[in-house]
Amino acid sequence: MEDFKSICVTEGIKKVDVIKNPTSFPLIGKGAQGAVFKVSSDKCVKICAKPKFAAKEGNVLKIAQESPTIPRFYEVGHNYIIMEYLEGPTLFQYLESGGSYPKN
């Protein structure tokens, strides 16, 4: 497998900027804290602009693994998170299209 650790992102205005992607892994989305790349048919990696973002999100994913709506968490590293790749809209896209999330 190619080394996703060679992908480099930096903070941008509202969303991160991908500075370098010498891999064949396609960009599938970006946000304020990181960019997500599909690394296999069932896994993706989020490369974070700051290591603290990866650590915080990794902890949240670990805690939330019991929920059926949270992607499976595999690994957190210095500035990345490997998680399950799920086909579909992002949470933001879902909510923007009129979807709702239960408050309980």
C-alpha positions in Angstrom: 0.0 0.0 0.0 1.2 3.5 -0.8 2.2 5.7 2.1 -0.6 8.1 3.0 1.8 9.8 5.5 3.4 11.6 2.5 0.1 13.6 2.0 0.4 17.1 3.4 -2.4 19.5 4.3 -2.4 22.9 5.9 -5.0 25.2 7.4 -6.8 27.3 4.9 -9.7 29.7 4.9 -12.7 27.7 6.1 -11.2 24.5 4.7 -7.8 22.9 4.7 -5.6 23.1 1.6 -4.0 20.0 0.2 -0.3 21.0 -0.3 0.9 17.6 -1.5 -0.6 14.3 -2.5 2.0 12.1 -4.2 -0.2 9.1 -3.8 -3.0 7.7 -6.0 -5.5 8.0 -3.1 -8.4 10.2 -4.2 -9.5 13.2 -2.1 -13.1 12.6 -1.0 -13.7 15.6 1.1 -12.1 18.4 3.2 -13.2 20.5 6.1 -11.8 23.0 8.6 -9.5 20.4 10.3 -8.5 17.9 7.7 -8.9 16.2 4.3 -10.1 12.7 3.8 -8.7 10.3 1.2 -10.0 6.9 0.2 -7.3 4.3 0.7 -9.2 1.1 0.0 -12.7 0.0 -0.8 -13.6 0.0 3.0 -11.1 2.4 4.6 -10.3 6.1 4.4 -7.7 8.3 6.1 -8.2 11.8 7.4 -5.0 13.9 7.3 -5.3 16.7 9.8 -3.7 20.1 9.6 -2.7 20.0 13.3 -1.9 16.8 15.3 -4.2 17.9 18.1 -7.2 17.6 15.7 -6.3 14.0 15.0 -5.9 13.2 18.7 -9.2 14.8 19.7 -11.2 13.2 16.9 -9.6 9.9 17.4 -10.6 9.9 21.1 -14.2 10.8 20.1 -14.3 7.9 17.6 -12.9 5.5 20.2 -15.6 6.5 22.7 -18.4 6.4 20.2 -17.7 2.9 18.7 -20.8 1.4 20.3 -23.0 3.6 18.1 -24.3 2.0 14.9 -24.1 5.4 13.2 -20.3 6.0 13.8 -17.7 4.7 11.3 -15.5 1.9 12.6 -12.2 3.4 14.0 -9.0 1.6 13.1 -6.0 3.8 14.1 -4.9 7.3 15.1 -1.4 8.6 14.4 0.5 11.9 14.7 -1.7 13.8 12.2 -4.1 11.1 10.8 -7.1 8.9 11.6 -7.8 5.7 9.7 -11.5 4.8 9.7 -14.2 2.9 7.9 -15.2 4.3 4.5 -18.9 4.6 4.2 -20.7 5.6 1.0 -23.1 8.5 1.3 -23.4 12.1 2.1 -21.5 13.8 4.9 -23.3 14.7 8.0 -23.3 18.4 6.9 -24.7 17.4 3.5 -27.4 15.3 5.1 -28.5 18.1 7.5 -28.3 20.7 4.8 -30.7 18.7 2.6 -33.3 18.7 5.3 -32.4 15.5 7.2 -32.6 15.5 11.0 -30.7 13.8 13.8 -32.5 12.6 16.9 -31.8 14.7 20.0 -31.9 11.7 22.5 
